[in-house]
């Protein structure tokens, strides 16, 4: 795939949103991710599984990177682009540096947990051995709406233990 257009970004973000919907239906925080090869092929698509797997690192991004690495038999995901519906946390952004991504495209900003919003610009840190580009806000409204709906429903059904 030559240089991706905004239409390409929208297309792949829609697929990430489909993954987020699956997370929602599984009572997981609705975050979805899609990893795309340099040719535009989907290498992996995943959603959060922290609750299901009782695993604090089972974020959609981490699961996507792991599956793609196994698929291509290489931990280096050079020239690949990761699409994710929520701004990556510091852990996930670090994993992207380690996997040598070309770009991360995300939907909703996360002022409470997003690495960039919190000032951790690891993807640009010249002290590290790899840098990559990040594009945020792609389909922000749709991604934010799904997350807001999920947490609104969770708060409404919350019953404190006495």
JONOR-V813285 format. One record per residue. RES is the residue in one letter. D_CENTER is the distance of its C-alpha to the mean C-alpha in whole Angstrom. Layout:
res->RES d_center->D_CENTER
res->RES d_center->D_CENTER
//
This chain:
res->X d_center->21
res->X d_center->22
res->X d_center->20
res->X d_center->18
res->X d_center->19
res->X d_center->18
res->X d_center->19
res->X d_center->16
res->X d_center->13
res->X d_center->14
res->X d_center->15
res->X d_center->12
res->X d_center->10
res->X d_center->13
res->X d_center->12
res->X d_center->8
res->X d_center->10
res->X d_center->13
res->X d_center->10
res->X d_center->10
res->X d_center->13
res->X d_center->14
res->X d_center->13
res->X d_center->15
res->X d_center->18
res->X d_center->17
res->X d_center->17
res->X d_center->14
res->X d_center->12
res->X d_center->11
res->X d_center->7
res->X d_center->6
res->X d_center->4
res->X d_center->7
res->X d_center->9
res->X d_center->12
res->X d_center->15
res->X d_center->18
res->X d_center->20
res->X d_center->17
res->X d_center->17
res->X d_center->14
res->X d_center->14
res->X d_center->12
res->X d_center->10
res->X d_center->9
res->X d_center->8
res->X d_center->9
res->X d_center->13
res->X d_center->14
res->X d_center->17
res->X d_center->18
res->X d_center->18
res->X d_center->19
res->X d_center->16
res->X d_center->15
res->X d_center->13
res->X d_center->11
res->X d_center->8
res->X d_center->6
res->X d_center->4
res->X d_center->8
res->X d_center->10
res->X d_center->8
res->X d_center->10
res->X d_center->13
res->X d_center->14
res->X d_center->14
res->X d_center->16
res->X d_center->18
res->X d_center->18
res->X d_center->20
res->X d_center->21
res->X d_center->20
res->X d_center->17
res->X d_center->17
res->X d_center->15
res->X d_center->17
res->X d_center->17
res->X d_center->13
res->X d_center->11
res->X d_center->7
res->X d_center->6
res->X d_center->3
res->X d_center->6
res->X d_center->6
res->X d_center->7
res->X d_center->6
res->X d_center->9
res->X d_center->12
res->X d_center->11
res->X d_center->8
res->X d_center->9
res->X d_center->12
res->X d_center->11
res->X d_center->10
res->X d_center->14
res->X d_center->15
res->X d_center->14
res->X d_center->15
res->X d_center->13
res->X d_center->14
res->X d_center->12
res->X d_center->8
res->X d_center->8
res->X d_center->7
res->X d_center->9
res->X d_center->10
res->X d_center->11
res->X d_center->12
res->X d_center->15
res->X d_center->16
res->X d_center->13
res->X d_center->11
res->X d_center->12
res->X d_center->13
res->X d_center->15
res->X d_center->16
res->X d_center->18
res->X d_center->16
res->X d_center->16
res->X d_center->15
res->X d_center->14
res->X d_center->18
res->X d_center->20
res->X d_center->23
res->X d_center->24
res->X d_center->21
res->X d_center->22
res->X d_center->19
res->X d_center->17
res->X d_center->15
res->X d_center->14
res->X d_center->12
res->X d_center->12
res->X d_center->11
res->X d_center->12
res->X d_center->12
res->X d_center->13
res->X d_center->13
res->X d_center->16
res->X d_center->15
res->X d_center->11
res->X d_center->13
res->X d_center->16
res->X d_center->14
res->X d_center->13
res->X d_center->17
res->X d_center->19
res->X d_center->17
res->X d_center->18
res->X d_center->21
res->X d_center->22
res->X d_center->22
res->X d_center->24
res->X d_center->26
res->X d_center->27
res->X d_center->27
res->X d_center->30
res->X d_center->31
res->X d_center->33
res->X d_center->37
//
